[in-house]
Amino acid sequence: MTDILTQHVNVSDQASNCRVGDETVILHAGNGTYFGLDSVGSQIWQLLQQGLTPAQSCARIAHDFEVPLAQVEQDARIFLDELMRHDIIRLS
């Protein structure tokens, strides 16, 4: 199985988002799924939209928040898997 962190991801055209302070709200228009992201999830979301891979996003988060990279990667895998299950993102 390929590690999701090494893949490029695309945001579904059915997903729209709105920034509210440090948080982001994502809505999938097709299936009605709603996500509220905290500041770290919001930053990962922004970095993915800028074209960074999940691995690059994790490295940036670990640096910016001064947390161990392994912890960021573990949390990011769970987060990205959840987004994929709800068709918010797709692997490219």
N, C-alpha and C positions, 0 to 999 in steps of 0.2 A: 504494500500500500504506500502511496506517495504522501509525503508530509505536506499538509495544507500550507505550511509556512513557506514552502519553496515555490508555490504556485502563484501565478498572477490571478487576480480575481476581478470580475466585472460586477458592477452593481446592476441589479435588475432594472429594466426600464419601467417596471411597475412600482418601484420603490421611490418614494419621495421623502425628503427630510427637512426638518426645520431646527435651527439652532435656538436654544433658549438658555441664555447665560453660558455656563460651562457644559450644559447638557445638550443632547440631540434627541429629537423625536423622529422615528422612522415609521412610515406607514406603507404597507404593501397594498396598493389599490385593488389588486386582483383577488387576494384572499383575506383581506381585512386585518392581517397581522400588524400589530402595533408593538414597537420597541421603544423604551426609554433608556437612553445610554447615559452613563455617568461621564465624568470628565475624561477618564482614561479611554473608555469605549468610544467617546466622541472623537478623541484624538486619533485613535486607530482608524475610525471611519473616515476622517478627513484625509489621513495619509493614504489610505486605499484609493480614495477618489482622486488623489493626486498622481496615482499610478505606481506607488511604491508596492513592493511585494509585502506579504505579511511579515516575512523575516526582517526586511528593512524597517518596517513599521515597529516591530518589537524592539529592535536595536535602538531606534530613536526614543521610544517610550522608556526603555530601561535607563537610557542616558538622562533624559529630561526629568524623570521622576526619581532617579537614583535608587533603583531597585534591581535586584538580581535578574539578569537576562533570562535564566531558566524559569523563574517564576512568571515573568511576563509571557514567555512562550507557552507555558502550560495554560495560563489563563486565556491567551489569545486563541489557542486551538479550540477550547470549549466555546468561546464567544463566536468564532468563525463557523464552527460546526452548527451552532444554533441558527446563525444567519442563513447558512446553506439549507438547512432543513426547512426553513420557512420561505425559501426562494428569494431572499433579499440579495444574496450574492451567488455568483456561479464561478466555477473555475474556468480559466481560459487556456 
